């Protein structure tokens, strides 16, 4: 089915890379932010490889990867039907064809939807908040994307470990304050952290707000702790040059 010529009233049509990539989002639902852009750029697939995005939302991470790497295949797993529909439509609008596939399914039962060890990379921007962190509207799209209503961090890590091949790589972005839980889950599922990138709001901030982790299935113990990444140039200011660079089509994360 071809995409409709105009976005429906409940959606906005946003663009990246100077308008060369289109990403429709629900106006009042869950909307992607810089964490998705950061996670997408932390992945570095080679030609012919397959990437899985666990909990893809509107599909923005997969869209970014498929656009920047025209020789890879991207699969996206999403449990919310309305978001899965949106991700599929975004794939069609960007003419990604069979390289971009959306699967409707639950990360807590990965074997029902995904073949074991079938991907070279798995990337995940999981829900950040536990069920005990404030009131949660269980029928709200954004709440379901932000709170662990459809799986804990251990569920998402277990799903990543199931889907990635031996010696393949997984990338997670997560609140720095909860990094112990992420690292413990990775270790328990034989995913060895290889690169850790602390992300700060601005230079001089006392603590990191996010952490990016790249891990290898059945990897060794050596890990590289990278220099801080700053989202903003100054407190309450514009994006840093490094953040601006991630919105350029040919940008890549320093490796």
C-alpha positions in Angstrom: 0.0 0.0 0.0 1.5 3.4 -1.0 1.8 6.1 1.7 -0.9 8.7 1.8 0.2 12.0 0.2 -0.2 14.0 3.4 0.3 13.3 7.0 -2.9 12.9 9.0 -3.8 15.6 11.5 -2.5 13.6 14.4 1.0 13.3 12.9 3.9 15.7 12.1 6.3 15.1 9.2 9.8 15.8 10.4 12.9 15.6 8.3 16.6 14.9 8.9 19.7 15.3 6.8 18.4 18.5 5.0 15.1 16.9 4.2 16.5 13.8 2.6 15.1 11.6 5.3 11.4 11.8 6.4 10.1 10.7 9.8 6.5 11.0 10.6 5.6 11.0 14.3 2.4 11.2 16.3 1.9 14.8 17.4 0.7 13.9 20.9 2.3 10.5 21.4 5.8 9.3 22.0 8.3 11.4 20.0 12.0 10.6 19.5 14.7 12.8 20.8 18.5 13.1 20.8 19.0 9.7 22.5 17.7 8.0 19.3 20.1 10.0 17.2 23.0 9.2 19.5 22.2 5.5 19.5 21.9 5.3 15.8 25.3 6.8 15.3 27.0 4.5 17.8 26.2 1.6 15.5 28.8 1.0 12.7 27.6 -1.9 10.4 29.4 -3.2 7.4 27.9 -3.8 4.0 25.7 -6.8 3.9 25.1 -6.9 7.6 21.7 -7.1 9.4 20.7 -4.8 12.2 17.8 -5.2 14.6 16.1 -2.3 16.5 14.4 -3.6 19.6 11.3 -1.4 20.5 11.6 0.8 17.4 8.8 3.2 18.0 8.3 5.2 14.9 11.4 3.5 13.4 13.7 6.5 13.6 16.9 4.6 14.5 16.3 2.0 11.8 15.5 4.8 9.3 18.8 6.6 10.2 20.8 3.5 9.8 19.1 2.3 6.5 19.6 5.8 5.0 23.2 6.2 6.1 24.2 2.6 5.2 22.4 1.7 1.9 24.0 -1.9 1.8 22.5 -3.2 5.1 19.2 -4.7 6.1 17.2 -3.3 9.1 14.6 -5.2 11.1 12.5 -3.4 13.7 10.5 -5.0 16.6 7.6 -3.0 18.1 4.8 -4.2 20.3 2.5 -1.1 19.9 0.4 -1.5 16.7 0.1 2.2 16.0 3.8 2.8 16.3 4.5 -0.3 14.1 2.1 1.1 11.5 3.9 4.4 11.6 7.3 2.8 11.3 6.2 0.8 8.3 4.8 3.9 6.6 8.1 5.8 7.3 10.0 3.0 5.6 7.7 3.3 2.5 8.0 7.0 2.4 11.8 6.8 2.4 11.7 4.1 -0.4 13.6 1.6 1.7 11.9 -1.4 0.2 12.7 -4.8 1.6 15.8 -3.4 3.4 13.5 -2.1 6.2 11.1 -4.5 7.8 8.8 -4.0 10.8 7.8 -7.0 13.0 5.0 -6.7 15.5 6.0 -8.6 18.6 6.9 -8.6 22.3 10.6 -8.5 23.3 9.8 -10.8 26.2 9.2 -13.7 23.8 11.9 -13.0 21.1 11.9 -16.6 19.7 8.3 -16.1 18.5 9.2 -13.2 16.3 13.0 -13.4 15.5 15.3 -16.2 14.5 18.1 -16.8 17.1 21.5 -15.3 16.3 20.2 -13.8 13.1 21.6 -10.3 13.3 25.1 -8.8 13.3 24.0 -5.8 15.3 21.2 -5.1 17.8 20.4 -1.6 18.9 18.0 -0.6 21.6 16.7 2.6 23.2 14.6 0.9 25.9 12.1 2.4 28.3 14.1 4.3 30.9 11.7 4.3 33.8 10.6 1.5 36.2 7.0 1.0 37.1 7.6 2.4 40.6 8.6 5.9 39.3 5.5 8.0 39.5 2.0 7.5 38.2 1.8 5.7 34.8 -1.1 5.9 32.4 -1.1 2.3 31.0 -3.2 3.3 28.0 -0.9 6.2 27.0 1.4 5.6 24.0 4.2 7.7 25.5 3.9 6.1 28.9 4.2 2.6 27.4 7.3 3.7 25.5 9.0 5.3 28.5 8.0 2.9 31.4 8.8 -0.8 31.7 5.2 -1.8 31.0 6.3 -4.2 28.2 9.6 -5.4 29.6 12.4 -4.6 32.0 15.9 -3.8 31.0 16.8 -7.4 31.6 14.1 -8.4 29.1 15.5 -6.1 26.4 19.0 -7.3 27.0 17.9 -10.9 26.9 16.1 -10.2 23.6 19.3 -8.6 22.2 21.4 -11.6 23.3 19.0 -14.0 21.7 18.9 -12.1 18.3 22.6 -11.3 17.9 25.1 -13.7 16.4 28.1 -15.0 18.3 30.7 -12.2 18.5 28.1 -9.8 17.1 27.5 -6.4 18.7 24.7 -4.8 20.6 24.3 -1.1 21.4 22.2 0.3 24.3 21.5 3.9 25.4 20.3 4.3 28.9 20.2 6.8 31.8 23.6 7.0 33.4 22.1 6.8 36.8 20.8 3.3 36.0 23.9 2.1 34.2 24.7 -0.5 36.9 21.4 -2.3 36.0 22.3 -2.2 32.3 25.8 -3.5 32.8 24.7 -6.2 35.1 22.0 -7.4 32.6 24.6 -7.4 29.8 27.0 -9.5 31.8 24.3 -11.9 32.9 23.5 -12.6 29.2 27.1 -13.0 28.0 27.3 -9.6 26.4 30.7 -8.1 27.3 30.9 -4.3 27.3 33.5 -3.0 24.9 32.9 0.7 24.6 31.3 3.0 27.1 30.4 6.6 26.2 29.2 8.9 28.9 26.9 11.6 27.6 26.7 15.0 29.5 24.2 17.8 28.9 27.0 20.4 28.7 30.7 21.0 29.6 31.0 21.4 33.3 27.9 19.4 34.2 28.6 17.4 37.4 27.1 14.1 36.2 26.4 12.3 32.9 22.7 12.0 31.9 23.1 9.1 29.5 25.5 6.3 28.8 26.0 4.5 25.4 27.3 1.0 25.6 28.5 -1.3 22.8 28.9 -4.9 23.9 30.0 -8.1 22.1 28.4 -11.5 22.5 30.9 -13.8 24.3 33.6 -11.0 24.1 36.6 -10.6 26.3 37.1 -8.3 29.3 38.8 -5.3 27.8 36.6 -2.2 27.6 37.3 1.4 26.3 35.9 4.3 28.3 35.5 7.1 25.8 35.9 10.8 26.4 32.7 12.7 27.5 30.2 13.6 24.8 28.3 16.9 25.3 24.8 17.5 23.9 24.9 21.3 24.3 27.8 23.7 24.0 26.8 25.5 27.2 24.1 25.1 29.8 20.7 25.9 28.3 22.5 26.7 25.0 22.5 25.4 21.5 23.7 22.0 20.5 27.4 21.3 20.6 29.3 21.0 17.3 29.6 17.3 18.0 25.8 17.0 18.3 25.2 19.2 15.2 27.6 16.8 13.3 25.3 13.9 14.0 22.6 15.5 12.0 24.9 15.6 9.0 24.4 12.8 6.5 28.0 11.5 6.3 28.9 11.9 10.0 30.2 9.0 12.1 31.1 8.5 15.7 34.8 8.6 16.4 36.1 5.0 16.7 
